[in-house]
Amino acid sequence: MKLGKRKMVTIFAQETGLPKEHIRIYGKYECFGNKERLQLGAHTLVAYEGAVTILEPVYGSFEDDKEITYRSRIIRGGDEDGR
């Protein structure tokens, strides 16, 4: 199932709150085989075998920890066995 850039931009905008115009202009869309990826800054949206996941930064308090960690969450689709 291929989503395409327009659908990926819409999902990305809903999840991050960034304007669609900025995502379309500055986002990097890649499609290879059955995997699609849309990147903008530190945010990455990946569609693979029916599951859509987002990888986004989690900023800690800068006094305690200067390290930026990332979390990945499934937005839609996908089973336990990856379908």
C-alpha positions as CSV (number, residue, x, y, z in Angstrom):
1,M,0.0,0.0,0.0
2,K,1.6,3.2,-1.1
3,L,0.4,6.4,0.6
4,G,2.1,9.0,-1.6
5,K,3.6,12.3,-0.7
6,R,0.3,14.3,-0.3
7,K,-1.1,11.8,2.2
8,M,2.1,11.6,4.1
9,V,2.2,15.4,4.3
10,T,-1.3,15.5,5.7
11,I,-0.5,12.9,8.4
12,F,2.8,14.7,9.2
13,A,0.9,18.0,9.6
14,Q,-1.7,16.5,11.9
15,E,0.8,14.9,14.1
16,T,3.4,17.7,14.4
17,G,1.2,20.8,14.0
18,L,3.5,22.2,11.3
19,P,1.9,23.9,8.3
20,K,1.4,21.7,5.2
21,E,3.1,24.3,3.0
22,H,6.3,24.1,5.0
23,I,6.3,20.4,5.0
24,R,5.8,20.2,1.2
25,I,8.5,22.8,0.5
26,Y,11.2,21.7,3.1
27,G,10.3,18.1,3.7
28,K,12.4,15.3,2.1
29,Y,10.2,12.5,0.7
30,E,11.8,9.2,-0.3
31,C,10.1,6.0,-1.6
32,F,11.9,2.7,-2.1
33,G,10.2,-0.6,-2.5
34,N,7.4,-0.8,0.0
35,K,8.8,1.8,2.4
36,E,8.1,5.6,2.3
37,R,9.8,8.2,4.4
38,L,9.1,11.9,5.0
39,Q,11.7,13.9,7.0
40,L,11.6,17.5,8.2
41,G,14.2,18.6,10.7
42,A,14.3,16.1,13.6
43,H,10.9,14.6,12.7
44,T,10.6,11.5,10.5
45,L,7.4,9.8,9.3
46,V,7.8,6.2,8.0
47,A,5.1,4.1,6.2
48,Y,6.2,0.5,5.9
49,E,3.9,-2.5,5.2
50,G,0.7,-0.8,6.2
51,A,2.0,0.7,9.5
52,V,2.7,4.4,9.8
53,T,5.2,5.4,12.6
54,I,6.6,8.8,13.6
55,L,10.0,9.3,15.1
56,E,10.2,12.6,17.0
57,P,12.5,14.3,19.5
58,V,11.8,14.5,23.2
59,Y,13.6,17.4,24.8
60,G,14.5,17.1,28.4
61,S,15.2,20.0,30.8
62,F,18.4,21.5,29.6
63,E,19.7,22.1,33.2
64,D,19.7,18.3,34.0
65,D,20.3,16.7,30.7
66,K,21.7,18.2,27.5
67,E,20.9,15.1,25.5
68,I,18.0,14.9,23.1
69,T,16.2,11.5,23.0
70,Y,13.9,10.3,20.4
71,R,10.6,8.3,20.7
72,S,8.9,6.3,18.1
73,R,5.2,5.7,18.1
74,I,2.8,3.9,15.7
75,I,0.2,6.2,14.3
76,R,-2.0,3.8,12.3
77,G,-2.1,0.3,11.0
78,G,0.2,-2.6,11.5
79,D,-0.2,-5.8,13.5
80,E,2.2,-7.5,15.9
81,D,3.6,-9.5,13.0
82,G,4.2,-6.4,10.9
83,R,1.2,-6.5,8.5
